Amino acid sequence: MSITCSPVRARTLRRYAQFRSGDRALEDLLSSLEPAPAVEQLSGAAVVLRRFARDKLSALVAAVNEITTGAPFRNMITPGGFRMSVGMTNCGRAGWVTDRKGYRYEPIDPITGVPWPPMPDAFRHLAASAAEAAGYPGFEPDACLINLYEPGTRLSLHRDENELDLTAPIVSVSLGLPAVFLFGGNSRSDRPRRILLESGDVVVWGGPDRLVYHGVAPLPDGDDPLFGNRRINLTFRKAL
Ligand SMILES: O=C(O)CCC(=O)C(=O)O
């Protein structure tokens, strides 16, 4: 049986659960108090699916741990020579990389010299079902970029334009510490909206918004019951 309560009350209870992290029975009880998944429209072509991945967090953390055993997080270098503060790795047929030669997708992990770990079915299904819920049926991602944010790290405004297929949407899954997502416009100078994303929230954008500028504000410190003082983001794309 699922019990509903107001989003504000659910948030307060969640914070309490985080405070009492480790109390599994309490966390289970509190997660049954969550309101039904909510869709928050950012524009005609972009949505936040609140708590969409909330019941899959344990499976997702296990999958991320397995992937990063084979393909560890690394801080890549931009073409301009700056080391990114966000740790990154990939799974799927192609992985996004950057170095002095530029931004691109590569089928082989340049650090390990072997293909990126395959995309777990749980990832593929989550991305496809989120895309469908957002109005983009038939999404088949072949690339998943996994970002690791520690307190203080940020991702500056950019747009995802290295993919061959710009008709497919982007599905972005937030895990761990809450972060402020910056959702801008088609011009870098458009003032971005600031959207608080919590663990299990999923943002989907595509169509006329496929090339919008977006980023992440510096991550505040905190303690997430599953992810500790880290935020992980999974970005699913159709790259090839
Ligand atoms: O971490 C996020 O929420 C966004 C990630 C992102 O924009 C990217 O990897 O291109």
PDBQT file of the ligand as one rigid body, heavy atoms in Angstrom, charges set to zero:
ROOT
HETATM    1  O1  LIG A 301      25.550  16.684 -13.673  1.00  0.00    +0.000 OA
HETATM    2  C1  LIG A 301      24.597  17.138 -14.276  1.00  0.00    +0.000 C 
HETATM    3  O2  LIG A 301      23.487  17.323 -13.748  1.00  0.00    +0.000 OA
HETATM    4  C2  LIG A 301      24.741  17.571 -15.709  1.00  0.00    +0.000 C 
HETATM    5  C3  LIG A 301      25.813  16.834 -16.451  1.00  0.00    +0.000 C 
HETATM    6  C4  LIG A 301      26.094  17.419 -17.779  1.00  0.00    +0.000 C 
HETATM    7  O3  LIG A 301      25.626  18.457 -18.105  1.00  0.00    +0.000 OA
HETATM    8  C5  LIG A 301      26.989  16.756 -18.710  1.00  0.00    +0.000 C 
HETATM    9  O4  LIG A 301      27.633  15.768 -18.340  1.00  0.00    +0.000 OA
HETATM   10  O5  LIG A 301      27.072  17.223 -19.866  1.00  0.00    +0.000 OA
ENDROOT
TORSDOF 0
